[in-house]
Amino acid sequence: MKQGKLLLIPNLLGETKIEENLPASIKQTIERTNIYIVENVRSARRFIKKVFPKKNIDETIFFSYGKHDSLDLEKDFLLNILAGKDVGLISEAGVPAVADPGSKIIEYAHQFKVVVKPLVGPSSILMALMSSGMNGQNFAFNGYLPIDQKERIKKIKELENICLKRCQTQIFMETPYRNNKLYETLKKICNQKTRLCVASNITEEHESIMSKTIGEWKNIRLDLNKKPTIFLIS
């Protein structure tokens, strides 16, 4: 029997229109896929019904890989694959395994020579880079910066030095309720000539993407509280 595939299914980045952010292939994939590994079952069910309202959710199988879940990859994933069933991997937002713990599942799939199929969809990290005006030939995504203020300042200085030495764009993010604090820290400690891009609510109605030098940002107040935001410096 032909074994199934691991399908990497992008999610929306917010309350946005499906037809503007996801290709028709996502709807077709969700229509025929009945087993999913997801971060949060409730939000995944809602997303699937939004993309394909006719889906019988009660006959759809969900396995959760959230922080407090115990996913048995051999029993819950591999056995279904070996039985010829495709399994979809869905993140909470954007593409699976990018700023997302799903990479462990993909690593496991490769160990057993399972076909991994990435599907096209929105990535806030790449979309922020695309629209920043910064170097897209040489860049690094650093995930979340340290919470401790001293460690955070040290890390920002390190990233700023890398920008200067390597001409490498540095990308990072923060928990939405701490965005304002990070923004103020960047303005306070970065060089006046360092360029900062603040990209928030990407793909949503109130999307905002602005690139300026730290000197230009100095007197600009932003309220980024609870807004999904990507920060880039160069």
MDAnalysis code that builds the backbone (N, CA, C; Angstrom):
import MDAnalysis as mda
import numpy as np

u = mda.Universe.empty(702, n_residues=234, atom_resindex=np.repeat(np.arange(234), 3), trajectory=True)
u.add_TopologyAttr("name", ["N", "CA", "C"] * 234)
u.add_TopologyAttr("resid", np.arange(1, 235))
u.add_TopologyAttr("resname", ["MET", "LYS", "GLN", "GLY", "LYS", "LEU", "LEU", "LEU", "ILE", "PRO", "ASN", "LEU", "LEU", "GLY", "GLU", "THR", "LYS", "ILE", "GLU", "GLU", "ASN", "LEU", "PRO", "ALA", "SER", "ILE", "LYS", "GLN", "THR", "ILE", "GLU", "ARG", "THR", "ASN", "ILE", "TYR", "ILE", "VAL", "GLU", "ASN", "VAL", "ARG", "SER", "ALA", "ARG", "ARG", "PHE", "ILE", "LYS", "LYS", "VAL", "PHE", "PRO", "LYS", "LYS", "ASN", "ILE", "ASP", "GLU", "THR", "ILE", "PHE", "PHE", "SER", "TYR", "GLY", "LYS", "HIS", "ASP", "SER", "LEU", "ASP", "LEU", "GLU", "LYS", "ASP", "PHE", "LEU", "LEU", "ASN", "ILE", "LEU", "ALA", "GLY", "LYS", "ASP", "VAL", "GLY", "LEU", "ILE", "SER", "GLU", "ALA", "GLY", "VAL", "PRO", "ALA", "VAL", "ALA", "ASP", "PRO", "GLY", "SER", "LYS", "ILE", "ILE", "GLU", "TYR", "ALA", "HIS", "GLN", "PHE", "LYS", "VAL", "VAL", "VAL", "LYS", "PRO", "LEU", "VAL", "GLY", "PRO", "SER", "SER", "ILE", "LEU", "MET", "ALA", "LEU", "MET", "SER", "SER", "GLY", "MET", "ASN", "GLY", "GLN", "ASN", "PHE", "ALA", "PHE", "ASN", "GLY", "TYR", "LEU", "PRO", "ILE", "ASP", "GLN", "LYS", "GLU", "ARG", "ILE", "LYS", "LYS", "ILE", "LYS", "GLU", "LEU", "GLU", "ASN", "ILE", "CYS", "LEU", "LYS", "ARG", "CYS", "GLN", "THR", "GLN", "ILE", "PHE", "MET", "GLU", "THR", "PRO", "TYR", "ARG", "ASN", "ASN", "LYS", "LEU", "TYR", "GLU", "THR", "LEU", "LYS", "LYS", "ILE", "CYS", "ASN", "GLN", "LYS", "THR", "ARG", "LEU", "CYS", "VAL", "ALA", "SER", "ASN", "ILE", "THR", "GLU", "GLU", "HIS", "GLU", "SER", "ILE", "MET", "SER", "LYS", "THR", "ILE", "GLY", "GLU", "TRP", "LYS", "ASN", "ILE", "ARG", "LEU", "ASP", "LEU", "ASN", "LYS", "LYS", "PRO", "THR", "ILE", "PHE", "LEU", "ILE", "SER"])
u.atoms.positions = np.array([
    [0.848, -1.209, 0.000],
    [0.000, 0.000, 0.000],
    [0.878, 1.251, 0.000],
    [0.480, 2.215, -0.811],
    [1.190, 3.483, -0.864],
    [0.966, 4.242, 0.439],
    [2.044, 4.740, 1.037],
    [1.885, 5.453, 2.299],
    [1.419, 6.886, 2.092],
    [0.863, 7.466, 3.158],
    [0.347, 8.825, 3.086],
    [1.457, 9.869, 3.145],
    [1.064, 11.131, 3.066],
    [1.998, 12.253, 3.102],
    [1.729, 13.113, 4.335],
    [2.750, 13.866, 4.729],
    [2.582, 14.904, 5.749],
    [2.380, 16.212, 5.009],
    [1.199, 16.806, 5.155],
    [0.843, 18.030, 4.437],
    [0.991, 19.227, 5.368],
    [1.827, 20.188, 5.000],
    [2.042, 21.385, 5.811],
    [1.071, 22.464, 5.347],
    [0.027, 22.667, 6.134],
    [-1.097, 23.526, 5.728],
    [-1.015, 24.880, 6.426],
    [-0.826, 25.965, 5.670],
    [-0.757, 27.302, 6.276],
    [-2.111, 27.742, 6.833],
    [-2.053, 28.497, 7.897],
    [-3.241, 29.084, 8.502],
    [-3.281, 30.576, 8.172],
    [-4.397, 31.208, 8.421],
    [-4.501, 32.658, 8.258],
    [-3.712, 33.353, 9.361],
    [-3.352, 34.611, 9.144],
    [-2.605, 35.372, 10.150],
    [-3.523, 36.150, 11.078],
    [-4.796, 36.185, 10.781],
    [-5.757, 36.904, 11.606],
    [-7.137, 36.737, 11.002],
    [-8.044, 37.611, 11.363],
    [-9.404, 37.557, 10.815],
    [-9.400, 38.192, 9.426],
    [-8.904, 37.444, 8.471],
    [-8.792, 37.962, 7.104],
    [-9.589, 37.104, 6.137],
    [-9.759, 37.608, 4.930],
    [-10.526, 36.893, 3.927],
    [-9.712, 35.741, 3.344],
    [-10.308, 34.580, 3.315],
    [-9.620, 33.385, 2.823],
    [-9.172, 33.562, 1.386],
    [-10.066, 34.062, 0.534],
    [-9.761, 34.164, -0.897],
    [-8.611, 35.117, -1.190],
    [-8.287, 36.014, -0.267],
    [-7.188, 36.961, -0.470],
    [-5.856, 36.449, 0.086],
    [-5.904, 35.383, 0.882],
    [-4.691, 34.942, 1.570],
    [-4.330, 33.471, 1.395],
    [-5.280, 32.660, 0.956],
    [-5.002, 31.239, 0.765],
    [-5.414, 30.800, -0.636],
    [-4.569, 30.046, -1.321],
    [-4.923, 29.553, -2.649],
    [-6.000, 28.477, -2.585],
    [-6.633, 28.207, -3.712],
    [-7.707, 27.210, -3.774],
    [-7.220, 25.820, -3.367],
    [-5.928, 25.561, -3.542],
    [-5.383, 24.237, -3.210],
    [-5.540, 23.908, -1.724],
    [-5.574, 24.938, -0.855],
    [-5.748, 24.704, 0.582],
    [-7.149, 24.146, 0.847],
    [-8.144, 24.727, 0.211],
    [-9.525, 24.246, 0.365],
    [-9.640, 22.803, -0.117],
    [-9.027, 22.517, -1.248],
    [-9.076, 21.162, -1.809],
    [-8.386, 20.159, -0.888],
    [-7.265, 20.579, -0.314],
    [-6.529, 19.701, 0.601],
    [-7.335, 19.412, 1.854],
    [-7.950, 20.452, 2.426],
    [-8.758, 20.279, 3.634],
    [-9.988, 19.427, 3.352],
    [-10.536, 19.548, 2.156],
    [-11.715, 18.753, 1.788],
    [-11.417, 17.246, 1.843],
    [-10.219, 16.854, 1.409],
    [-9.917, 15.419, 1.309],
    [-9.067, 14.868, 2.458],
    [-8.621, 15.747, 3.366],
    [-7.787, 15.294, 4.494],
    [-8.633, 15.217, 5.761],
    [-8.549, 14.077, 6.451],
    [-9.413, 13.860, 7.610],
    [-8.653, 13.627, 8.910],
    [-7.318, 13.736, 8.868],
    [-6.501, 13.587, 10.076],
    [-5.567, 14.793, 10.175],
    [-5.553, 15.442, 11.342],
    [-4.744, 16.650, 11.512],
    [-3.977, 16.625, 12.829],
    [-2.769, 17.175, 12.768],
    [-1.994, 17.456, 13.976],
    [-1.968, 18.974, 14.109],
    [-2.445, 19.492, 15.245],
    [-2.656, 20.933, 15.382],
    [-2.166, 21.424, 16.741],
    [-1.918, 22.728, 16.819],
    [-1.529, 23.326, 18.098],
    [-2.704, 23.393, 19.056],
    [-3.858, 23.789, 18.536],
    [-5.054, 23.957, 19.359],
    [-6.258, 23.413, 18.594],
    [-6.888, 22.400, 19.137],
    [-7.973, 21.722, 18.427],
    [-9.146, 22.657, 18.153],
    [-9.526, 23.442, 19.138],
    [-10.701, 24.311, 18.962],
    [-10.504, 25.316, 17.827],
    [-9.354, 26.005, 17.802],
    [-9.123, 27.011, 16.754],
    [-8.897, 26.333, 15.399],
    [-8.321, 25.128, 15.399],
    [-8.113, 24.402, 14.142],
    [-9.449, 23.981, 13.532],
    [-10.355, 23.517, 14.371],
    [-11.695, 23.150, 13.887],
    [-12.390, 24.355, 13.270],
    [-12.249, 25.511, 13.929],
    [-12.867, 26.747, 13.436],
    [-12.270, 27.152, 12.092],
    [-10.947, 27.039, 11.972],
    [-10.262, 27.374, 10.718],
    [-10.711, 26.459, 9.583],
    [-10.777, 25.173, 9.836],
    [-11.173, 24.213, 8.805],
    [-12.603, 24.465, 8.338],
    [-13.497, 24.746, 9.256],
    [-14.895, 25.036, 8.879],
    [-14.996, 26.338, 8.101],
    [-14.121, 27.271, 8.387],
    [-14.121, 28.542, 7.658],
    [-13.658, 28.338, 6.220],
    [-12.634, 27.497, 6.053],
    [-12.104, 27.234, 4.716],
    [-13.045, 26.350, 3.914],
    [-13.585, 25.308, 4.563],
    [-14.474, 24.369, 3.871],
    [-15.685, 24.068, 4.762],
    [-16.719, 24.917, 4.686],
    [-17.880, 24.798, 5.574],
    [-18.582, 23.436, 5.543],
    [-18.469, 22.711, 4.449],
    [-19.164, 21.431, 4.329],
    [-18.424, 20.286, 5.028],
    [-17.253, 20.570, 5.563],
    [-16.458, 19.530, 6.215],
    [-17.202, 18.955, 7.416],
    [-17.228, 17.625, 7.513],
    [-17.826, 16.971, 8.673],
    [-16.777, 16.914, 9.789],
    [-16.832, 17.906, 10.649],
    [-15.836, 18.024, 11.710],
    [-15.893, 16.846, 12.681],
    [-17.095, 16.318, 12.919],
    [-17.256, 15.222, 13.874],
    [-16.583, 13.937, 13.394],
    [-16.353, 13.825, 12.097],
    [-15.678, 12.646, 11.556],
    [-14.215, 12.934, 11.222],
    [-13.744, 14.114, 11.647],
    [-12.356, 14.517, 11.421],
    [-11.556, 14.261, 12.700],
    [-10.381, 13.674, 12.553],
    [-9.549, 13.313, 13.710],
    [-8.496, 14.393, 13.955],
    [-8.370, 14.832, 15.204],
    [-7.386, 15.848, 15.578],
    [-6.459, 15.318, 16.671],
    [-5.166, 15.547, 16.491],
    [-4.179, 15.279, 17.528],
    [-3.507, 16.611, 17.860],
    [-3.386, 16.920, 19.143],
    [-2.839, 18.206, 19.550],
    [-1.367, 18.083, 19.940],
    [-0.555, 19.090, 19.508],
    [0.861, 19.116, 19.893],
    [1.189, 20.401, 20.637],
    [0.209, 20.910, 21.392],
    [0.422, 22.126, 22.173],
    [1.383, 21.891, 23.336],
    [1.661, 22.937, 24.093],
    [2.638, 22.894, 25.193],
    [2.380, 21.768, 26.184],
    [1.117, 21.538, 26.501],
    [0.782, 20.599, 27.566],
    [0.230, 19.280, 27.024],
    [0.466, 19.011, 25.761],
    [-0.040, 17.790, 25.146],
    [1.073, 16.768, 24.960],
    [0.679, 15.532, 24.958],
    [1.628, 14.439, 24.732],
    [1.213, 13.718, 23.456],
    [1.924, 14.013, 22.367],
    [1.605, 13.422, 21.072],
    [2.468, 12.183, 20.849],
    [1.838, 11.051, 20.617],
    [2.554, 9.810, 20.340],
    [2.754, 9.715, 18.828],
    [3.930, 10.107, 18.361],
    [4.175, 10.178, 16.926],
    [4.085, 8.816, 16.242],
    [4.488, 7.780, 16.930],
    [4.418, 6.445, 16.320],
    [2.961, 5.995, 16.155],
    [2.194, 6.125, 17.211],
    [0.811, 5.646, 17.204],
    [-0.140, 6.610, 16.478],
    [-0.026, 7.898, 16.789],
    [-0.979, 8.878, 16.256],
    [-0.644, 9.346, 14.849],
    [0.637, 9.352, 14.504],
    [1.054, 9.862, 13.199],
    [1.487, 8.751, 12.246],
    [2.540, 8.031, 12.610],
    [3.151, 7.075, 11.691],
    [2.199, 5.957, 11.256],
    [1.411, 5.426, 12.175],
    [0.501, 4.343, 11.814],
    [-0.521, 4.779, 10.761],
    [-0.978, 6.015, 10.854],
    [-1.907, 6.533, 9.848],
    [-1.220, 6.714, 8.498],
    [0.018, 7.195, 8.524],
    [0.794, 7.369, 7.297],
    [1.018, 6.018, 6.613],
    [1.414, 5.019, 7.392],
    [1.677, 3.688, 6.842],
    [0.409, 3.028, 6.327],
    [-0.742, 3.474, 6.846],
    [-2.028, 2.950, 6.382],
    [-2.508, 3.671, 5.127],
    [-1.673, 4.569, 4.605],
    [-2.009, 5.260, 3.360],
    [-2.813, 6.525, 3.529],
    [-2.906, 7.036, 4.755],
    [-3.703, 8.238, 5.016],
    [-2.808, 9.471, 5.119],
    [-3.203, 10.549, 4.444],
    [-2.484, 11.816, 4.574],
    [-2.786, 12.437, 5.930],
    [-1.802, 13.140, 6.476],
    [-1.974, 13.848, 7.752],
    [-1.609, 15.308, 7.542],
    [-2.496, 16.211, 7.939],
    [-2.237, 17.643, 7.800],
    [-1.669, 18.228, 9.083],
    [-0.673, 19.084, 8.958],
    [-0.085, 19.794, 10.104],
    [-0.468, 21.261, 9.999],
    [-1.152, 21.777, 11.021],
    [-1.641, 23.165, 10.991],
    [-1.129, 23.921, 12.208],
    [-0.521, 25.082, 11.962],
    [-0.064, 25.968, 13.027],
    [-1.221, 26.861, 13.474],
    [-1.024, 27.587, 14.564],
    [-2.046, 28.532, 15.022],
    [-2.196, 29.706, 14.063],
    [-1.100, 30.104, 13.428],
    [-1.126, 31.211, 12.481],
    [0.052, 31.087, 11.529],
    [-0.172, 31.408, 10.276],
    [0.923, 31.351, 9.313],
    [1.314, 29.930, 8.944],
    [2.564, 29.761, 8.555],
    [3.018, 28.465, 8.049],
    [3.555, 27.567, 9.164],
    [3.311, 26.261, 9.070],
    [3.806, 25.342, 10.101],
    [5.330, 25.325, 10.187],
    [5.826, 25.117, 11.395],
    [7.251, 24.903, 11.684],
    [8.135, 26.138, 11.579],
    [7.567, 27.297, 11.299],
    [8.333, 28.548, 11.300],
    [7.831, 29.368, 12.486],
    [8.711, 29.583, 13.467],
    [8.319, 30.185, 14.749],
    [7.182, 29.368, 15.351],
    [7.349, 28.038, 15.289],
    [6.280, 27.111, 15.634],
    [6.933, 25.761, 15.962],
    [6.436, 25.018, 16.955],
    [7.091, 23.774, 17.370],
    [6.897, 22.580, 16.432],
    [6.175, 22.768, 15.336],
    [5.877, 21.664, 14.435],
    [7.066, 21.016, 13.758],
    [8.234, 21.636, 13.841],
    [9.421, 21.089, 13.162],
    [9.794, 19.698, 13.678],
    [9.485, 19.393, 14.943],
    [9.782, 18.077, 15.506],
    [9.002, 16.981, 14.785],
    [7.783, 17.306, 14.405],
    [6.946, 16.343, 13.690],
    [7.501, 16.106, 12.291],
    [7.952, 17.170, 11.656],
    [8.523, 17.065, 10.314],
    [9.840, 16.295, 10.350],
    [10.650, 16.552, 11.369],
    [11.910, 15.819, 11.532],
    [11.639, 14.321, 11.660],
    [10.633, 13.977, 12.436],
    [10.246, 12.575, 12.623],
    [9.805, 11.962, 11.291],
    [9.030, 12.724, 10.510],
    [8.560, 12.232, 9.213],
    [9.732, 11.897, 8.295],
    [10.735, 12.741, 8.274],
    [11.901, 12.510, 7.417],
    [12.665, 11.245, 7.829],
    [12.675, 10.963, 9.112],
    [13.376, 9.767, 9.595],
    [12.783, 8.497, 8.992],
    [11.489, 8.533, 8.690],
    [10.811, 7.366, 8.135],
    [10.492, 7.532, 6.645],
    [11.221, 8.483, 6.023],
    [11.097, 8.711, 4.581],
    [9.660, 9.014, 4.152],
    [8.928, 9.697, 5.026],
    [7.579, 10.148, 4.699],
    [7.673, 11.385, 3.805],
    [6.874, 11.442, 2.748],
    [6.863, 12.609, 1.868],
    [6.272, 13.797, 2.625],
    [7.043, 14.895, 2.681],
    [6.593, 16.122, 3.339],
    [6.233, 17.130, 2.251],
    [4.981, 17.565, 2.244],
    [4.481, 18.450, 1.189],
    [4.119, 19.820, 1.761],
    [4.953, 20.867, 1.518],
    [4.607, 22.214, 1.979],
    [3.625, 22.880, 1.025],
    [2.604, 23.503, 1.564],
    [1.609, 24.206, 0.757],
    [1.776, 25.713, 0.903],
    [1.397, 26.434, -0.111],
    [1.597, 27.890, -0.156],
    [0.617, 28.617, 0.767],
    [1.152, 29.598, 1.505],
    [0.298, 30.404, 2.373],
    [1.079, 31.544, 2.994],
    [0.422, 32.390, 3.793],
    [1.075, 33.580, 4.342],
    [2.047, 33.287, 5.476],
    [3.205, 33.967, 5.426],
    [4.189, 33.926, 6.514],
    [4.477, 35.358, 6.918],
    [4.139, 35.728, 8.149],
    [4.346, 37.113, 8.592],
    [5.821, 37.492, 8.550],
    [6.703, 36.521, 8.799],
    [8.146, 36.792, 8.819],
    [8.635, 37.175, 7.429],
    [8.294, 36.367, 6.432],
    [8.731, 36.660, 5.067],
    [8.033, 37.891, 4.497],
    [6.750, 38.067, 4.821],
    [6.019, 39.229, 4.305],
    [6.568, 40.526, 4.899],
    [6.985, 40.474, 6.170],
    [7.607, 41.650, 6.789],
    [8.931, 41.962, 6.113],
    [9.732, 40.928, 5.857],
    [11.022, 41.124, 5.183],
    [10.814, 41.684, 3.783],
    [9.869, 41.119, 3.056],
    [9.570, 41.582, 1.695],
    [9.270, 43.076, 1.642],
    [8.536, 43.537, 2.648],
    [8.038, 44.916, 2.622],
    [8.883, 45.892, 3.432],
    [9.985, 45.423, 4.001],
    [10.797, 46.274, 4.878],
    [11.758, 47.197, 4.131],
    [12.140, 46.798, 2.919],
    [13.159, 47.553, 2.195],
    [14.566, 47.207, 2.667],
    [14.680, 46.188, 3.484],
    [15.987, 45.773, 4.012],
    [16.547, 44.609, 3.184],
    [17.772, 44.228, 3.505],
    [18.472, 43.206, 2.723],
    [17.760, 41.855, 2.789],
    [17.214, 41.418, 1.665],
    [16.549, 40.130, 1.589],
    [17.446, 39.042, 1.049],
    [18.716, 39.385, 0.767],
    [19.695, 38.406, 0.287],
    [20.440, 37.745, 1.450],
    [20.451, 38.455, 2.579],
    [21.190, 37.966, 3.748],
    [20.420, 38.393, 5.000],
    [19.768, 37.443, 5.645],
    [18.943, 37.776, 6.803],
    [18.897, 36.605, 7.774],
    [18.481, 36.882, 9.010],
    [18.379, 35.844, 10.037],
    [17.133, 36.096, 10.889],
    [16.407, 35.018, 11.161],
    [15.257, 35.125, 12.061],
    [15.689, 34.623, 13.433],
    [15.496, 35.457, 14.458],
    [15.994, 35.165, 15.800],
    [14.915, 34.773, 16.797],
    [13.683, 34.644, 16.333],
    [12.606, 34.262, 17.241],
    [12.344, 35.319, 18.296],
    [12.125, 34.862, 19.527],
    [11.850, 35.778, 20.635],
    [13.151, 36.187, 21.330],
    [13.253, 37.455, 21.692],
    [14.417, 37.944, 22.420],
    [14.257, 37.612, 23.906],
    [15.363, 37.638, 24.670],
    [15.275, 37.327, 26.114],
    [14.297, 38.253, 26.837],
    [13.646, 37.721, 27.853],
    [12.694, 38.525, 28.635],
    [13.433, 39.453, 29.598],
    [14.484, 38.939, 30.231],
    [15.269, 39.750, 31.159],
    [15.824, 40.980, 30.433],
    [15.606, 42.150, 31.015],
    [15.961, 43.396, 30.337],
    [17.453, 43.505, 30.037],
    [18.307, 43.102, 30.974],
    [19.755, 43.179, 30.724],
    [20.165, 42.254, 29.591],
    [19.616, 41.034, 29.617],
    [19.925, 40.068, 28.564],
    [19.367, 40.532, 27.217],
    [18.201, 41.154, 27.266],
    [17.572, 41.650, 26.042],
    [18.422, 42.751, 25.402],
    [18.878, 43.695, 26.213],
    [19.717, 44.787, 25.704],
    [21.003, 44.234, 25.101],
    [21.583, 43.272, 25.790],
    [22.811, 42.631, 25.299],
    [22.562, 41.968, 23.941],
    [21.437, 41.277, 23.818],
    [21.109, 40.584, 22.571],
    [20.867, 41.576, 21.438],
    [20.155, 42.647, 21.720],
    [19.885, 43.655, 20.687],
    [21.189, 44.258, 20.177],
    [22.104, 44.545, 21.098],
    [23.407, 45.095, 20.707],
    [24.176, 44.113, 19.827],
    [24.106, 42.827, 20.179],
    [24.759, 41.797, 19.369],
    [24.181, 41.777, 17.951],
    [22.852, 41.821, 17.854],
    [22.199, 41.785, 16.547],
    [22.523, 43.033, 15.722],
    [22.595, 44.176, 16.399],
    [22.928, 45.425, 15.719],
    [24.349, 45.362, 15.162],
    [25.265, 44.774, 15.915],
    [26.649, 44.629, 15.442],
    [26.735, 43.697, 14.245],
    [25.937, 42.636, 14.262],
    [25.906, 41.710, 13.123],
    [25.402, 42.426, 11.873],
    [24.406, 43.263, 12.057],
    [23.882, 44.052, 10.927],
    [25.003, 44.849, 10.265],
    [25.803, 45.510, 11.092],
    [26.877, 46.367, 10.587],
    [27.996, 45.557, 9.936],
    [28.408, 44.466, 10.590],
    [29.546, 43.686, 10.103],
    [29.222, 42.852, 8.865],
    [28.007, 42.294, 8.829],
    [27.668, 41.351, 7.758],
    [26.642, 41.881, 6.764],
    [26.120, 43.069, 7.041],
    [25.019, 43.621, 6.238],
    [23.868, 42.608, 6.187],
    [23.570, 42.069, 7.365],
    [22.549, 41.024, 7.481],
    [21.335, 41.554, 8.248],
    [20.181, 41.497, 7.638],
    [18.944, 41.925, 8.288],
    [18.622, 40.976, 9.445],
    [18.282, 41.544, 10.600],
    [17.931, 40.744, 11.770],
    [16.431, 40.861, 12.038],
    [15.775, 39.722, 12.129],
    [14.321, 39.673, 12.305],
    [14.010, 39.020, 13.650],
    [13.056, 39.590, 14.389],
    [12.667, 39.002, 15.661],
    [11.246, 39.405, 16.006],
    [10.727, 38.800, 17.060],
    [9.346, 39.072, 17.436],
    [9.215, 39.081, 18.950],
    [8.017, 39.389, 19.418],
    [7.776, 39.456, 20.853],
    [6.338, 39.009, 21.129],
    [6.101, 38.563, 22.354],
    [4.728, 38.283, 22.772],
    [3.953, 39.588, 22.646],
    [2.780, 39.572, 21.963],
    [2.081, 40.835, 21.645],
    [1.901, 41.817, 22.788],
    [1.674, 41.339, 24.019],
    [1.455, 42.295, 25.115],
    [2.750, 42.952, 25.602],
    [3.914, 42.478, 25.089],
    [5.186, 43.114, 25.458],
    [5.778, 43.911, 24.289],
    [5.032, 44.070, 23.212],
    [5.530, 44.779, 22.031],
    [5.952, 46.211, 22.330],
    [5.141, 46.912, 23.079],
    [5.434, 48.332, 23.347],
    [6.754, 48.497, 24.094],
    [7.000, 47.605, 25.041],
    [8.246, 47.677, 25.820],
    [9.452, 47.426, 24.915],
    [9.341, 46.456, 24.018],
    [10.442, 46.167, 23.097],
    [10.671, 47.344, 22.155],
    [9.609, 47.923, 21.660],
    [9.716, 49.075, 20.756],
    [10.457, 50.229, 21.429],
    [10.099, 50.522, 22.671],
    [10.749, 51.616, 23.397],
    [12.221, 51.296, 23.681],
    [12.507, 50.029, 23.974],
    [13.897, 49.628, 24.221],
    [14.745, 49.798, 22.963],
    [14.218, 49.405, 21.835],
    [14.936, 49.549, 20.560],
    [15.260, 51.017, 20.285],
    [14.292, 51.889, 20.506],
    [14.509, 53.322, 20.269],
    [15.560, 53.901, 21.215],
    [15.607, 53.342, 22.414],
    [16.504, 53.886, 23.429],
    [17.951, 53.459, 23.246],
    [18.188, 52.203, 22.824],
    [19.565, 51.692, 22.844],
    [20.224, 51.544, 21.471],
    [19.443, 51.544, 20.407],
    [20.046, 51.361, 19.077],
    [20.660, 52.657, 18.553],
    [21.614, 52.512, 17.670],
    [22.255, 53.661, 17.029],
    [21.237, 54.464, 16.236],
    [21.423, 55.772, 16.208],
    [20.485, 56.652, 15.506],
    [20.323, 56.286, 14.024],
    [21.379, 55.721, 13.420],
    [21.337, 55.415, 11.996],
    [20.840, 53.995, 11.696],
    [20.675, 53.188, 12.730],
    [20.154, 51.838, 12.526],
    [18.726, 51.921, 12.004],
    [18.424, 51.108, 11.018],
    [17.073, 51.101, 10.449],
    [16.215, 50.074, 11.167],
    [15.002, 50.477, 11.478],
    [14.047, 49.612, 12.167],
    [12.749, 49.554, 11.368],
    [12.280, 48.336, 11.101],
    [10.975, 48.154, 10.480],
    [10.047, 47.532, 11.512],
    [8.867, 48.115, 11.645],
    [7.842, 47.587, 12.539],
    [6.656, 47.183, 11.667],
    [6.385, 45.877, 11.618],
    [5.316, 45.359, 10.762],
    [4.274, 44.665, 11.627],
    [3.092, 45.254, 11.725],
    [2.062, 44.683, 12.602],
    [0.772, 44.395, 11.840],
    [0.013, 43.447, 12.373],
    [-1.278, 43.047, 11.789],
    [-1.167, 42.719, 10.298],
    [-0.131, 42.003, 9.922],
    [0.088, 41.697, 8.502],
    [-1.078, 40.907, 7.932],
    [-1.550, 41.324, 6.792],
    [-2.699, 40.803, 6.012],
    [-4.048, 41.231, 6.579],
    [-4.066, 41.844, 7.766],
    [-5.342, 42.227, 8.366],
    [-5.749, 43.635, 7.947],
    [-6.959, 44.023, 8.317],
    [-7.527, 45.315, 7.906],
    [-6.667, 46.488, 8.361],
    [-6.140, 46.412, 9.578],
    [-5.350, 47.518, 10.118],
    [-3.848, 47.224, 10.031],
    [-3.440, 46.629, 8.951],
    [-2.024, 46.331, 8.715],
    [-1.204, 47.627, 8.694],
    [-0.028, 47.555, 9.315],
    [0.860, 48.715, 9.333],
    [2.300, 48.241, 9.200],
    [3.013, 48.736, 8.180],
    [4.410, 48.370, 7.955],
    [5.185, 49.653, 7.693],
    [6.110, 49.987, 8.591],
    [6.885, 51.221, 8.461],
    [8.357, 50.960, 8.710],
    [9.215, 51.515, 7.864],
    [10.669, 51.408, 8.022],
    [11.268, 52.795, 8.151],
    [12.028, 53.032, 9.223],
    [12.673, 54.321, 9.457],
    [13.973, 54.089, 10.221],
    [14.819, 55.103, 10.255],
    [15.992, 55.018, 11.121],
    [15.537, 55.221, 12.567],
    [16.351, 54.784, 13.506],
    [16.025, 54.979, 14.927],
    [15.854, 56.466, 15.216],
    [16.690, 57.279, 14.594],
    [16.570, 58.724, 14.770],
    [15.208, 59.243, 14.354],
    [14.673, 58.683, 13.267],
    [13.348, 59.099, 12.779],
    [12.228, 58.543, 13.660],
    [12.472, 57.384, 14.278],
    [11.451, 56.773, 15.138],
    [11.347, 57.477, 16.494],
    [12.399, 58.197, 16.909],
    [12.518, 58.721, 18.276],
    [11.235, 59.359, 18.824],
    [10.613, 60.203, 18.027],
    [9.446, 60.947, 18.516],
    [8.122, 60.370, 18.027],
    [8.156, 59.138, 17.551],
    [6.925, 58.501, 17.065],
    [6.411, 57.528, 18.112],
    [5.192, 57.731, 18.545],
    [4.576, 56.842, 19.517],
    [3.706, 55.817, 18.790],
    [3.871, 54.575, 19.142],
    [3.063, 53.509, 18.563],
    [2.398, 52.716, 19.680],
    [1.191, 52.266, 19.433],
    [0.543, 51.353, 20.365],
    [0.473, 49.987, 19.694],
    [1.399, 49.123, 20.069],
    [1.496, 47.789, 19.466],
    [0.952, 46.712, 20.400],
    [0.324, 47.134, 21.479],
    [-0.165, 46.190, 22.469],
    [-1.155, 45.200, 21.862],
    [-0.868, 43.922, 22.021],
    [-1.717, 42.824, 21.560],
    [-1.858, 42.755, 20.048],
    [-0.968, 43.423, 19.321],
    [-0.982, 43.354, 17.861],
    [0.166, 42.452, 17.400],
    [-0.108, 41.389, 16.657],
    [0.979, 40.542, 16.149],
    [1.964, 41.393, 15.350],
    [3.229, 41.419, 15.777],
    [4.219, 42.338, 15.183],
    [5.545, 41.641, 14.926],
    [6.148, 41.976, 13.794],
    [7.479, 41.514, 13.467],
    [8.399, 42.740, 13.452],
    [9.579, 42.611, 14.082],
    [10.562, 43.694, 14.115],
    [11.768, 43.294, 13.272],
    [12.290, 44.255, 12.506],
    [13.494, 44.014, 11.709],
    [14.438, 45.187, 11.890],
    [15.737, 44.899, 12.005],
    [16.731, 45.976, 12.047],
    [17.816, 45.683, 11.011],
    [18.405, 46.766, 10.513],
    [19.517, 46.611, 9.565],
    [20.405, 47.853, 9.632],
])
